Amino acid sequence: MKRITPLIMLIVLGIMTSCIDKDYDLSQIETDDIAVGNNQSEFKMPLATIHFTSYNICSNTSGDQLSLKQLYDEADIWFPTNLPDGAEYIEIYRILDSEHFDSAYFDSIVHALENELQNDSDKRTLIASHIAAKYRNTFINALYDTGNSELNQYAALILDADQAEATAIISEIILSHASETEEAVQIVFRRFLQKLHLENIHTDIPKIEISSDIRDMLLDNLDDSSVENPINCLYLSGDADNGFPFIFQINPHVENTSIDFGQITVHQGANNIEEIRIMRDDMQRLLDGATFSMSLITMRYYPHRSFTDETEFCVKLRLRKTGALQL
C-alpha cells in the first residue's frame, strides 16, 4: 500500500488581534499508518493553537483594559466570604445584567454580603475603603437619592474627606444606618458587576500557504453534503485546556462559514471539542484566510482556587481527512 511521505508542512502563523495575543501553528501532518486508495484511509494534522492569559481577556470596563486576575481580585473584595447555602462557587452569569439574570440568586448574594458587613468589622472596613477609593461619587449620589437629611450630611462629609476619613465615615453609616445604606451599597456593587461581562474573541487567520498539491489532496475528492454514508470527508475537532478556576461557556466558529462547534461548557482542566464535518467551500475559505470567533461567558467562579496573570486558556484545533487522497 502506497504511503504519503512528502506530506510534511510546517507553517507558523503569528496573529495579533485587538485584545488577545494568540500563537497559531500548522505543524507536521501525522503520516503514520496513512494509506492511499482505500475507503478506510485517513490522516490528521494540527491546524491551530490559540493561547490566551488573564491579560488577554478583554472586558467591558468603560474603556479601561483590565486583566481577568485584576477583575476577580476586586470580585473577592465584594463577594461574601461565606456563600449562600455553603456553595463553593458563584454563578456569575446569574448576577450579571443579561437575559440570564436571576433576581432571587442576586438577592441571596447581596443578603449574604450585608450580613457580613454588619457582623465582620474587617469586611466592613475593606468594603468601605474600596468604595472610598474607587466608587466614592457613586456612593455619595446614592446617599443623596435616599432623601434622608442625615445621610445627605454624611454624603457631604465623605465628598471632602481624605481616604482614611471617608473609609471611617462609610464604615460607620453602613453599621448605624444599615437599612438606608443597603441600597447604596447594592448600587455600587451592581456598577462593579458591569466589569465582569467578557467580550467575544475575534481573530483573523491569514491565508495558509501550502503547496497546490497538498491543497488539492485535501479538497479534490470530497463528498458533497447530499451523499449518503459519505467516505471522503474533512472533520475538525480539538481540545480546550482551561487553567482558570472558572467554568466558561464558549461558542467557537469561523465567520462566513458553516464551521460552528455550538455551545461548549468548559470546566477547569482539559475539555474535548467534539468533531464536526467541514464542507469543501468552508475549508477553502479557511485555507484562504478567515476570522475565528468565540463567545466567552463566565458560568461559575470558584473564589478559593487561585490563579495568576500567567494562567492560560488554550484551544487546539486539528483536522482529519477520511477516504482516499486525490494525487
N, C-alpha and C positions, 0 to 999 in steps of 0.2 A: 504494500500500500504506500503510495507516494506521500511524503510529508512536506509541509511548507516550512523550509528553513530560512528563506530570505525575509520573512515577515517580522522584522525587528524594527521598532520605531522608538525613538527617544526624543520627545519634544517637551521642552519646559516652557510653560506659558506664565508670564508674570502679569498679574492683573491688579489694578488699583481702582477701587470704587470710592464713592463719596464718603463712606463712613466705615468700611470694613476692608482690612488687608487680607488678601487671600493668595495662596500659592496653588497653582494648578499644575498637575503633572499628567502627561500622557506617556506612560513608561512602557516597558517592553511587553509585547504580546507574549502570552504564555503558549508555547508551541508544543509542549509535551503532550503526546497522545492525540495530536490533531491529524485527522485523516482527510483526504480529498476524494470526492466522488462517491460518498456514502451518505445515506439519509441520516445516519447516526453521528455524522461528523459535527464537531463544534470546536470553537476556540473562544478564548476570553482575553480581554485586555483592560487594564485600569484606564479609566477615562479622565477623571478629575478628582482632585483632593482639595477640599476647602477647609482652611483653618481660621478660626477667629477666637479672640480672647475677650476678657472683660472690657478692655479698652475699645474693642472693635464693634461692640453692640451699641447702636445708636438708640437714643430715646427722645421722646418729645418733651424737651425741657426748656421750652421758650427760647430756643437759640443757644442754650448752654449745652456743651458736649460733656457728658459725664460718663464714667465707666460704670458697668454693672456693679462692680465692687463698691464704688462710691455711693451709688443709689441705695444698695442694701445695707451698707454701714449706717446710713441715715434711717432706713426702714427699721433696723434693730433698735434705734432710739424710740421710734414711735410705737412699734408693736408691743403689746403687753408681754411681760416676761412669762407668765403662765397663760397659755392659750385656752380658749373656751373648750370645755369637755375634755381637757387633758390632751388635746391634739399635739402632734409633733410638727405640724406644718400649717401654713396659711395658704388658703386657696385664693391666690392673688386675683385671678380673673373674676372672682365673685365680688370683690370690693372695689373694682375699677369702674369708672363711669362708661359703661358699654352695654350692649344688649344682654350681657351675662350678669349684670349687676344684681345682687341678691341683698335686698334691704335688711332682711332678718339676720343674715350672716354678718353683714356690715355692722349692724347694731350690736351684735354679740361681741365683736372685736372692740368697738368703742366702749361698750359697757365694761369689759374686762380692763381696758386702759383706764377708765375713770375710777374704777375700784382701786387700781394700783396707785393712781395719783393721790387718792385720799388716804391710803394706808402705808405708803412707802415714801419716806421723805427723800431718799436718794433718787428715785424715779421722778418724783415731783420736781426736784431741783434740776435734774437732767433735762426734762421737757421744758421747764421754764427758761433755762439757759439757752436751749436750742431755739425757742420761739423768739427770745430777745435778740439772738444773733442773726436769725435768718428770716423770721416771719413777723417781725415786730409791728409793721404797719398793718398787716392783715389782721393781727390780733387786736390792735387798737381800734380799727374800724368795726370789728365785730363787737367790741365792748360798747362803742357808741351806739351801735344798732340795737342794743338791748333796751335803750331808753331809760336805763337805771341811772339816776343822777350821781349816785355814789361811784358806780363803775365808770361813769364818764370822767369823774375827778381822777380816778386811778389811771384811766387812759391818758389823761394829760400829763400825769407824773411819769408814766412809762415813756412817753414820747421824748421827754427831755433828760431822762436818766441815762447814766452810763451802763455798761454791760452788767456789772455786778448789782447795781441798784435795780435795774429793770428785772433781772432774774429774781431778786428778792421780792419785788412787788408782785410779779406774776405768780410766783410760788405761793405767796400769802393769799391772794384772792382766789386762786384755784382751791385752796383749802377752806377759806372763810365764806366764799360765795360759790359753792360747788354747783348748785343748780343753774345759776346765772352764767357761769363761765363754761359750763359743759358744751353749750352750743358754739362758743367762741373757739374752744379747743378743737371741736369737730370740724369747724370751717377751715382751720389751719391744717388739720390732718388731711382733709379732702384735697387741699391745694397741693400738699406733698404727693399724694397718690397720683396726681396727674403726671408726675415724672416717670411713673412705672410703666406707662404704655411704650411698647417697643415698636420700632419701625420695621417695615418689610425690607428684606435684603434684595438688592438688585445688583447683579454682577455681569458685566459684559465679557463674554467669552470670545476671543478673537478667532479668526479663521485658523483651523487646524491644518497645518501644512504637511500633508502626507503625499506620497507619490500617487500618480494616477492609477498605477497598477493595484496598489493596496485599496484605494478608494473604490475601484471597480469591483474588486473581490468582495468588498463589504456590501455593495449596493446592487450589483447587476442581476442577481438571480433571486431576489427576494420575492416571496409570495405576496400577492395582493390581499387586502383585507377580506375580499369576497371568497377566498379559497377556504374550503372546509378542511379541517385537520392539516393546517399548514406545516411545512417542513423547513423551508428556507426562511428564517426569521432573524430579527435582531431584538435583543432584550436588554433593558437597562435595570440595574439593581444597585444596592450599595449598603453602607453602614453609617450610622450616626453615633459617634462616640462623645458622650456628654459628660464633661468633668465637673459641671456646676451642681450645687445642691438644689436643683430645680427639676420639676417636670415641665417640659415645654410641649406645646403642640405646634408642629411645623407643617407646611404645605409646599414642598419643593416642586417647581415646574419650570419649563423653558417657555418663555414668551413666544407668541405667534406660532405655536406648535400644539399638538395634542399630547405632548410629553408632560404628564401630570401624575405625581405619585399619590395625590389625595392627601387627606389629613393624617398625620402620623404623630402618635404620642411618644415622646422621647423621655425616658427615665434617665436618672444618673447612671453612667456606665455605658456599655455597648448596646446598640439597638439596631435591629435589622430593618433595612428599607426593602420592602417587597418588590420583586421583579415585575416590570411592565414591558409590554411589547412596543417597539418603535417601528413605525412605517417608514418607507423609503424617503418620502418627501421631508419628513421630520428629521431623519438622520442627515439628509443633505443640508438642511438649514443649520443643524448642529455643527457639521463639519465646516460650513462656510462662515460661521460666526453667529452667535446668538446671545440672548440675555437670559441668564439663570436667575430666577426669583424664588424667594422663600419667605412666607409669612412666619412670624415667631411670636407666639403667645405664651406668657408665663402662666402655667396652671397652678403649680404648687411650689412653695418655697419652704425649705427646711432650715430654720434660723440657727440651729445649733450645730450645723455642719459647715465647717469653714471652707473658704476658697480665697484665691488671691487674684491679682490682676494678670497673672500668668496662666491661670486656669484656662483650658481650651475646650472648644466645641469643634469637632471635626466631622465633616461629611465626606465620605469616599464613594464615588460612583464608578461602576465598572460595566463594561459592555460584553454581551455574549452573543455569538453568531452560531446558529444551528443550520445544519444541512451542508451540502457540498459548496465549495468555493468555486466561483467562476474565474478560471485562469485566462 
